[in-house]
Amino acid sequence: MHTNNTLHAFIVKQKAAMQRRYLYKVAGLSLFLSTSPIFTFASDVGITDTADVDSWPWTKFLNSLADQLTGPLPTTLGIMGIAAAAIAMFAGHGGAGTQKFIMLVFAISICLFAPNFVEIITDSAGGATIYGV
C-alpha cells in the first residue's frame, strides 16, 4: 500500500514538472516570435499591397446577408426565439430530442439577436464600451 502511494506521488510530480517545462517552452517561443525583428519585418511587408475587397466575388452575397441579419425583423425573431426557448426549457420534460431542438432554437435566436444587442450596447454606453469608440 505504501509503494502505491509513493508511486502515485512520483507520477503526479513528474506530470507537474512536464507541464511546467511545456509552459516554459511555449512562453519562450511566444516571446521569441513576438520580439524577433525578422518576424516583425515579414509582417510589415504586405501592408502597402492591399487587395480591393469590393472585387471579391463573395463580398456582395455576404454584405446582403449581413443587411438581412441586422434589421428589425431578426431582432424581433431573436427576442421571441429566446423567450420561447426559455419557456420551453422550463416547461417540463420533453425528452432528449426535444431538449436538443429547444437548444438549437435558442442558439439560432442568440445568433440572430447578438449583432443588434452589441449595437444597442455600443450606442447606449457611449464612451464606456470596450471598443473605445
N, C-alpha and C positions, 0 to 999 in steps of 0.2 A: 504494500500500500504506500509505503514511504517513497519507493522508487517511482511510482506513477505520478505522485505529486511533484517530485523533483523533475521528472521528465517533462511534465506539463509546464512547469515554471520555466524550464530551459527553452522550450518551444515558444512560449509567449515572449520571452526576452529576445530570442532570435528574430521573431516576427517583427517586434517593435524596432529592432536595430535595422532590419531590412527596409522597413517603412521610412525610417529616418534617413538612411542612405539614399533611397529613391527620392525623397523630398529634397535633399541637398543637391542631388544631381539635376533635378528639374529646375530648382531655383537658380542654380548656377548657369544652366543652359539658357534659361529665360533672361537672366541678367546679361549674359554674353550677347545674345541675339538682339536685345533691345539697345545695347550701347555700342555695338560694333560699328565702326564707320563704314565698313564695306556694305553692310546691310542697309544702313540709312541712305547711302548713296544710291543703291539699287532701287530703293523705294521712291526716290525723287526723280528717277529717270522718266517715267511716263506721265508726269504731271502736266507737261505742256501739250502732250498729244492726247487730247480728249476727243472721244467719239461723239458724233451727233446722235443724241438719244432719240430724237424725233424720227430718225430714219430707220430705226429698227422695226421689223415687221410686226412684232407683237405689242408694240407700245400703244397703238390705237385701241386694241382689244382690252389691254389692262387699264387704260385710262377710262374707257367706257364702263368697265366693270367696277372700277373704283367710284365712279359717279353714281352708279346704280346702288352701291352698297353704303353710301353715306348720306342718303336723303332722309326725309321724314318717315317714309314707309318702313325702311329697315329698322329705324329706331323704335317705331310703334310695334312692329312684329317682334323685335328683340325683347322689349319690355313685356309684351304679352306672353312670349315663349318662356321667359324666365319665371314669370308669375305662375303660368300653367304647370311648368315642370316642378316648381316648388310645391304647389298644391298637390300634384300627383305623387311626389315623393313622400309627403307627409300623410297622404290619404290612407294608405294601407299596404298590404302585402299583395303584390300582383305577380310575383314570380320573377325569376332571373331575367327572362326575356323582356318582360315589361320594364324592369328596372334599367336594363341596358338601353331600351328605346327612350325612356324618360331622360337618361343621361345624355343620349345623343341629341335630343331636342334641347336640353339645357346647354350643351356645348355649342350647338349652332346658334342658339339665341344669344349667347355671350359673344360669339364671333360677330354677329350682326350688330350688336349694341356697343361693342368696345370702341370702335373709332369715334362714334358720336359721343360716347361717355368721356373719352380723353379730350375731345374738342370742347365739351361743356366745362370740364375741369380747367382746361387751359384758359378759356375765356373768363371764367368766374374768379380764378385765383389771381389774375393779374401778374404781378412780378414774383409771386411766391411759388412758381412752378419749378420743376426740376429741369426744364428745358432752358431756363434763364431768359425767356423771351419777355 
